[in-house]
């Protein structure tokens, strides 16, 4: 393990060394700023019923206009922005993500794109994607 630390951290210190509070704070801040993704991903489920697939996203504090739902082939992508409700405050603890988010879900079988429905209620976005009906072709 020491060999790996020397290779990763030539100074011999670890960025999360709690014995060095100044360097720890500076390093963790730098690490957060350089590794934080541009968009976060809300918890998203894909549920299959006999007649449809349902994409369920847990995303409280939104307005219907804050969502964009795109469907390309068998991929459903949900984008949006959850705005911070306390913009001019200092946070001592912040666990609820805000800002841009994105989530993509792959649908395993064809869907009927003409009858898709989306409802946002009680902090959950539900997208119902009815399964495509199987077409039988008569052979002459």
N, C-alpha and C positions, 0 to 999 in steps of 0.2 A: 504494500500500500504506500509506503514512503516513496518508493521509486516512481509510482504513478503521480504522486503529489509533486515531486520534483520536476517531472516532465510537464505537468500542467501549470504549475506555479513556480517558475524559476527562482523567485525570491525566497522560497522555502516556506512561505506562509499559505494558509488556506483562506479563501475569500470569506468563509463563514466562521472565522476564528473569533469566538466570543470573548477571548482574553484581550483582544485589541479592539476596543469599542470604536475608536475613530476610523481605523481602517475597515472594520467590519461594516459600519454604516456606509462609508463611501463605496465599498465594493458591492454591497448588496444593492445600493441605489443604482450604481452603474450596471450591475447584472440585470436588474429589473428593467431598466430603460433600454438595454440592448437586446433583451430576449423576449420582451412582452410582445405578443402577436398584435397585429393591427385590429383584429376582430376577435371577440370571444364567442363561445358556442354554448347556448342555453341547453339544458337537458332536453333531449328529444327522443321520443319513442316511435317505433313503427309497429302497428298492430294490424293483424290480418283477421278479417271476418270472412264468412262464406261469400259475401257479395262485394266486399270492398277492402281497401287498405285505409288505415287511419294514421295520419301523422299527428302526434300530440307533442306540443312544445310547452314547457313550463316557463312562462315569461310574464311575470306580474308587472304592473305599472305602465302598461303601454296603451296607446290609442290605436284604433284600427288603421288610421292613415300612416302609422309608423312602420307597417309591414310591407314588404315586397315579396311575392311568391312567384317563382319562375319554374316552369316545367319544361325540360328538354329531354325528349326520348323517355328514359326511365328514371331520370334524376330530378328530384324535387329539391329546390334550393330556396331557403327562407332567409331574407336579409332584413335588417332594420337597424334602428338606433333607439336605445333606451336612454333618455336624457336624465341627467343627475338632477334631483329635485331640491338640492341644497347647494347651488352653485357658488355662493360667496361665503363658505364656511371652511374651517379647518377640521379635518377628520382625525380622530384619535384611533379609530378602528374603522376599516372599510372592507367589508366582505361581499357586498352586493355589487356585482359588476354593472357598469354603465358604458355608454358609447356604442360604437358599431358592433353588430353581431352577425354571424352567418352560420347556417347549419344546412347540410345537404344529406339527403336520404335517398338511397337507391331502392327503387320499387322492383321486386323480383319478376313480375309478369306484366303484360300490357294492361293499360287502364283506359277507361272511356274518358277522354279529355273534355268532352262536351258537357259532362254532368258533374264536374268537380265542384265541391262546396267548401268554403272556409268560414269558420265561426270563431270569434275571440270572446271568451266569457270566463269570469272569475280567475283571471291570471293564466289561463290556458288557451293556446291556439290549437284548434282542431281542424285538420284538412281531411275531408273524406274524398277518397279517390276510388270511384266504382271500378270494379274489374271489367275489362272488355269482354264482350260476349264472343264466344267462339263461333266463327262463321263456317258453315258447312257448304261446300261447293259440290253441286251435282255433276257427276261425270256422265256425258252423253256418249 
